[in-house]
Amino acid sequence: MRADREGATLAVVGAASQKPARVETAPAPAARAPSDLDTFPKLLLHNAVNWPDAVAMREKELGIWQAYTWRQVAEAVRGLALGLKSLGLERGEVVALIGRNRPNWVWSELAAHCCGAMTVGIYADVLAEEAGYLLAHSGAVVAFAEDEEQVDKLLEVGERATALRWIVFHDPRGMGRHDHPKLVSWAELLRRGAALGAERPDLFEAEVAAGRGEDVGILCTTSGTTSSPKLAMLPFGRFLDHVRAYLRADPRGPEDEYVCLLPLPWIMEQVYVLAMPLLCRIRVSFPEGQATAMADLREIGPTHLLLAPRVWEQTAADIRARMMDANAFSRWCFERGFAAALAALERGRRARLADWLLMSALRDRLGFARVRSAATGGAALGPDTFKFFLAMGVPLRQLYGQTELSGAYTLQDGREIDTDSSGLPFDNTEIRIVDPDADGVGEILTRHTGMFAGYFRNEVATREALTEDGWMRTGDAGYLDAKGRLVVIDRVKDIATTATGVRFSPQYIENKLKFSPYIGECVVLGQGRPWLAAILCIRFSMVAKWAESRRIGFTTYQNLAANPDVQALLAGEVEKVNASLPEGQRLARFLVLYKELDADDGELTRTRKVRRNVIDERYARLIEALYAGEREVHVATEVTFEDGRKGRIEADLVLHDTAAGQMLARRSA
């Protein structure tokens, strides 16, 4: 636990060491846990009794790693749970959590579970309106907020969250000016818990014992690509059973390390940071902040790694950006080394010289030196990016799953280069393809032992998602290959057909475009249209570096994106992608947007998936201009800044024809 600035503290193990101590204990496979340990709190107490002094997690604060044992974690959770009981929390009620990735988030979530409450995680970067929707829909009665910023959001919600009785804040800095009857500090909550524990010493253990595997523990938000997110109800027993299947597919134990980099409300971090440590005691470390995350990761040296596709893409782009700053000899070595590694990879071999001279040092610099299993999930990762990391020697594997199905349920085995499939299903999972076309592509249906219990307060959506015989309709299109591996093409609703009858996957083409270090987000268009077009966003960090190296002046994102040299750069990247596509799927026109696609503007989900219906509506004028053959279009619109403020922006956008588009124009002339 972080030392509370109001006086509530816990002892710290290894806090004086800049480099975290490695505490080795004998592996204990998750599958051997007693069958009666069917909830998170029961597993927590089991670990605290059997391995009290083993390190469970670490947190970096003020440049120093602080380690917490299973005994300390259990003590912290006990104090918080009793504090929640003192606030009147009852079984079956809902507790919300909002803030950065911190041990105190995990302890607060477990404390709520000890009381028989359900938890809903809210992404730290949401606006007050989104937080208000989740609080109102879930009926949360208590909310844990990390600091003043998050408290302000919750207070701004006001009467919309009618059920909310208490807001517990962890960091007291800046809270002196707040005087609201719903507010209670972390330290005060612990004091209340201590008083209740002295009065009723057996209450905590009784509450934990009352929990059952069939109890819903987590209300996990879905991605919400077409509407407000739904809340998938995940019972403890089902969730744990499925994570055991995951551990059979990708084993890990107490000697392993994981660094929590992805948002805790996401289903896969609930798997990796809550369930897996409780089952197999893998140690979890929390970086100090986003700015220090990669440096902190290198200090820990994780053995297992899970990153979203956008993080892998950005990491690859950052490597290229650093090479742009390097001298000519270093660039030559990098290019030759990677070419050799890629060539060896295609032959199923390893370029030992390139690995010794280049790749091993690169892995060490990134913090990947000890990684034995790396995964990507949440969206498709472009094959070129995938091969980039495989050539580097990172054992990257694709996984696939949904929130409603307790996260991932397929995983590549890593024995061969496989940039197409998401691997084989876990041993508890069934997959079938319904309504396949001539190529065998149809909707993916799944069922397994860890399925959700339905959507919270949304029976209509539950009935729509499940078949009568209990299969989950994923909404994704794909097929099973000859080896039984699942190949995911795109969302069923997003598979598109041009007016000329050409079928295409927008996501597939977008992934190829985003492998370019200069293209950040993009949206491919063409449904019912005569040909394909695209809206592109520059990857600001890379394009800025490129512009600086050529002495191209700029002041803002908009200014840089509109620069003619930058537009020519992206035109070249589009032509490279077009050269790799069938003729009917090549982009004919494109434009470079004046802003990044933003979750705060509703254009992306919080997990960075494109909301295509929002794009179609918001940029309808630009889309029509692309297909009308216009050369330039003036835009005046409102945008949302990072701090939530609104502003207006005006821009003159140039619309570009590709070589494929010019050929189409000549044919139709």
ABEGO torsion letter per residue (X at the ends): XBBBAAGBBBBBBGAABABBBBBBBBBBBAAABBAABABAAAAAAAAAAABAABBABBBBBGGBBBBBBAAAAAAAAAAAAAAAAAAGBBBGBBBBBBEBBBAAAAAAAAAAAAAGBBBBBBBAABBAAAAAAAAAAAGBABBBBABAAAAAAAAAAEAABAABABBBBABABGAAABBBAABBBAAAAAAAAAAAAAABAAAAAAAAAABBAABBABBBBBAGAABBBBBBBBBAAAAAAAAAAAAAABBBBAABBBBBABBAABAAAAAAAAAAAAAAGBBBBBBABAAAAAAAAAAAGBABBBBBAAAAAAAAAAAAAAAAABBAAAAAAAAAAAAAAAAAAAAGBBBAAAAAAAAAAAAAAAGAAABABBBBBGBBBBAAAAAAAAAAGBBBBBBBEBAAAGEBABBBAGABBBAABAEBBBAABBBBBBGBBAAGBBBBBBBBAABBAEBBGBAAAAAAABBAAGBBBAGBBBBBBAAGBBBBABBAAABBBBAAGBBBBAAAAAAAAAABAABBBBBBBGBGBABBBBBBBBBAAAAAAAAAAAGBBBABAAAAAABAAAAAAAAAAAAAAAAABBAAABBABBBBBABBBBAAAGABBAAGBBBAAAAAAAAAAAAAAAAAGBABBBBBBBBBBAAGBBBBBBBBBBBBBBAAAAAAAAAAX
